[in-house]
């Protein structure tokens, strides 16, 4: 959001699909990995500002 004009400068939708093995798995590790990846994606976008 631009403070002077109140215009939206950036809008994005994060879509990531993940799964665990057929017998289940460690959801905490899965969530941590997904959050880290989303953070890296967002950081890559913000570097352009």
N, CA and C atoms as an extended XYZ file, in Angstrom:
147
Properties=species:S:1:pos:R:3:atomname:S:1:resname:S:1:resid:I:1 pbc="F F F"
N         0.850       -1.163        0.000 N   UNK     1
C         0.000        0.000        0.000 CA  UNK     1
C         0.897        1.227        0.000 C   UNK     1
N         0.633        2.134       -0.913 N   UNK     2
C         1.361        3.397       -0.964 CA  UNK     2
C         0.693        4.388       -0.013 C   UNK     2
N         1.446        4.931        0.926 N   UNK     3
C         0.881        5.813        1.947 CA  UNK     3
C         0.301        7.090        1.333 C   UNK     3
N         0.974        7.622        0.336 N   UNK     4
C         0.518        8.877       -0.259 CA  UNK     4
C        -0.752        8.764       -1.075 C   UNK     4
N        -0.924        7.648       -1.758 N   UNK     5
C        -2.070        7.507       -2.663 CA  UNK     5
C        -3.074        6.459       -2.218 C   UNK     5
N        -2.729        5.670       -1.223 N   UNK     6
C        -3.551        4.534       -0.780 CA  UNK     6
C        -3.765        3.491       -1.879 C   UNK     6
N        -2.880        3.473       -2.862 N   UNK     7
C        -2.977        2.470       -3.926 CA  UNK     7
C        -2.235        1.206       -3.512 C   UNK     7
N        -2.796        0.074       -3.899 N   UNK     8
C        -2.146       -1.205       -3.640 CA  UNK     8
C        -0.990       -1.350       -4.628 C   UNK     8
N         0.214       -1.583       -4.108 N   UNK     9
C         1.393       -1.724       -4.955 CA  UNK     9
C         1.672       -3.178       -5.315 C   UNK     9
N         1.237       -4.073       -4.472 N   UNK    10
C         1.541       -5.482       -4.695 CA  UNK    10
C         0.440       -6.339       -4.092 C   UNK    10
N        -0.008       -7.288       -4.861 N   UNK    11
C        -0.996       -8.248       -4.380 CA  UNK    11
C        -0.598       -9.600       -4.947 C   UNK    11
N        -0.533      -10.601       -4.107 N   UNK    12
C        -0.179      -11.922       -4.604 CA  UNK    12
C        -0.952      -12.977       -3.847 C   UNK    12
N        -1.079      -14.107       -4.470 N   UNK    13
C        -1.741      -15.258       -3.861 CA  UNK    13
C        -0.711      -16.373       -3.784 C   UNK    13
N        -0.525      -16.906       -2.625 N   UNK    14
C         0.412      -18.002       -2.421 CA  UNK    14
C        -0.369      -19.305       -2.449 C   UNK    14
N        -0.064      -20.141       -3.409 N   UNK    15
C        -0.706      -21.448       -3.491 CA  UNK    15
C         0.374      -22.513       -3.481 C   UNK    15
N         0.317      -23.355       -2.525 N   UNK    16
C         1.293      -24.435       -2.427 CA  UNK    16
C         0.555      -25.670       -1.957 C   UNK    16
N         0.787      -26.731       -2.660 N   UNK    17
C         0.152      -27.984       -2.270 CA  UNK    17
C         1.234      -28.949       -1.825 C   UNK    17
N         1.019      -29.530       -0.697 N   UNK    18
C         1.994      -30.471       -0.148 CA  UNK    18
C         1.254      -31.669        0.413 C   UNK    18
N         1.962      -32.717        0.539 N   UNK    19
C         1.372      -33.900        1.131 CA  UNK    19
C         2.418      -34.664        1.906 C   UNK    19
N         1.952      -35.597        2.641 N   UNK    20
C         2.844      -36.478        3.378 CA  UNK    20
C         2.638      -37.879        2.838 C   UNK    20
N         3.445      -38.778        3.256 N   UNK    21
C         3.385      -40.149        2.764 CA  UNK    21
C         2.052      -40.828        3.015 C   UNK    21
N         1.855      -41.945        2.402 N   UNK    22
C         0.602      -42.688        2.510 CA  UNK    22
C         0.302      -43.076        3.959 C   UNK    22
N         1.322      -43.232        4.754 N   UNK    23
C         1.131      -43.637        6.150 CA  UNK    23
C         1.183      -42.451        7.106 C   UNK    23
N         1.015      -41.272        6.566 N   UNK    24
C         1.099      -40.077        7.418 CA  UNK    24
C         2.530      -39.579        7.459 C   UNK    24
N         2.807      -38.718        8.363 N   UNK    25
C         4.157      -38.183        8.450 CA  UNK    25
C         4.229      -37.103        9.496 C   UNK    25
N         5.298      -36.396        9.463 N   UNK    26
C         5.567      -35.354       10.438 CA  UNK    26
C         5.019      -34.027        9.921 C   UNK    26
N         3.832      -33.656       10.371 N   UNK    27
C         3.192      -32.428        9.902 CA  UNK    27
C         3.938      -31.188       10.350 C   UNK    27
N         4.605      -31.244       11.486 N   UNK    28
C         5.363      -30.081       11.955 CA  UNK    28
C         6.498      -29.760       10.994 C   UNK    28
N         7.217      -30.783       10.548 N   UNK    29
C         8.300      -30.559        9.580 CA  UNK    29
C         7.748      -30.058        8.253 C   UNK    29
N         6.609      -30.606        7.843 N   UNK    30
C         5.979      -30.171        6.600 CA  UNK    30
C         5.593      -28.695        6.690 C   UNK    30
N         4.961      -28.298        7.783 N   UNK    31
C         4.550      -26.916        7.960 CA  UNK    31
C         5.753      -25.989        8.014 C   UNK    31
N         6.786      -26.389        8.721 N   UNK    32
C         8.002      -25.572        8.810 CA  UNK    32
C         8.627      -25.383        7.432 C   UNK    32
N         8.694      -26.453        6.670 N   UNK    33
C         9.276      -26.383        5.328 CA  UNK    33
C         8.443      -25.463        4.430 C   UNK    33
N         7.114      -25.581        4.498 N   UNK    34
C         6.251      -24.734        3.675 CA  UNK    34
C         6.366      -23.266        4.072 C   UNK    34
N         6.389      -22.978        5.371 N   UNK    35
C         6.513      -21.593        5.819 CA  UNK    35
C         7.855      -20.991        5.420 C   UNK    35
N         8.902      -21.776        5.489 N   UNK    36
C        10.220      -21.297        5.072 CA  UNK    36
C        10.220      -20.985        3.566 C   UNK    36
N         9.612      -21.844        2.781 N   UNK    37
C         9.549      -21.637        1.332 CA  UNK    37
C         8.724      -20.399        0.997 C   UNK    37
N         7.596      -20.222        1.671 N   UNK    38
C         6.764      -19.039        1.446 CA  UNK    38
C         7.534      -17.778        1.822 C   UNK    38
N         8.249      -17.811        2.930 N   UNK    39
C         9.076      -16.671        3.339 CA  UNK    39
C        10.136      -16.341        2.310 C   UNK    39
N        10.774      -17.358        1.756 N   UNK    40
C        11.779      -17.133        0.714 CA  UNK    40
C        11.149      -16.547       -0.541 C   UNK    40
N         9.964      -17.044       -0.910 N   UNK    41
C         9.259      -16.509       -2.078 CA  UNK    41
C         8.921      -15.031       -1.873 C   UNK    41
N         8.408      -14.708       -0.702 N   UNK    42
C         8.040      -13.324       -0.405 CA  UNK    42
C         9.273      -12.432       -0.369 C   UNK    42
N        10.367      -12.892        0.193 N   UNK    43
C        11.603      -12.119        0.242 CA  UNK    43
C        12.109      -11.830       -1.171 C   UNK    43
N        11.976      -12.799       -2.071 N   UNK    44
C        12.412      -12.595       -3.453 CA  UNK    44
C        11.586      -11.507       -4.127 C   UNK    44
N        10.293      -11.443       -3.834 N   UNK    45
C         9.442      -10.397       -4.397 CA  UNK    45
C         9.804       -9.043       -3.801 C   UNK    45
N         9.974       -8.981       -2.490 N   UNK    46
C        10.237       -7.714       -1.816 CA  UNK    46
C        11.597       -7.103       -2.180 C   UNK    46
N        12.523       -7.916       -2.649 N   UNK    47
C        13.828       -7.382       -3.057 CA  UNK    47
C        13.689       -6.380       -4.201 C   UNK    47
N        12.595       -6.445       -4.929 N   UNK    48
C        12.396       -5.550       -6.084 CA  UNK    48
C        11.853       -4.175       -5.682 C   UNK    48
N        11.584       -3.976       -4.395 N   UNK    49
C        11.054       -2.693       -3.951 CA  UNK    49
C        12.120       -1.882       -3.317 C   UNK    49
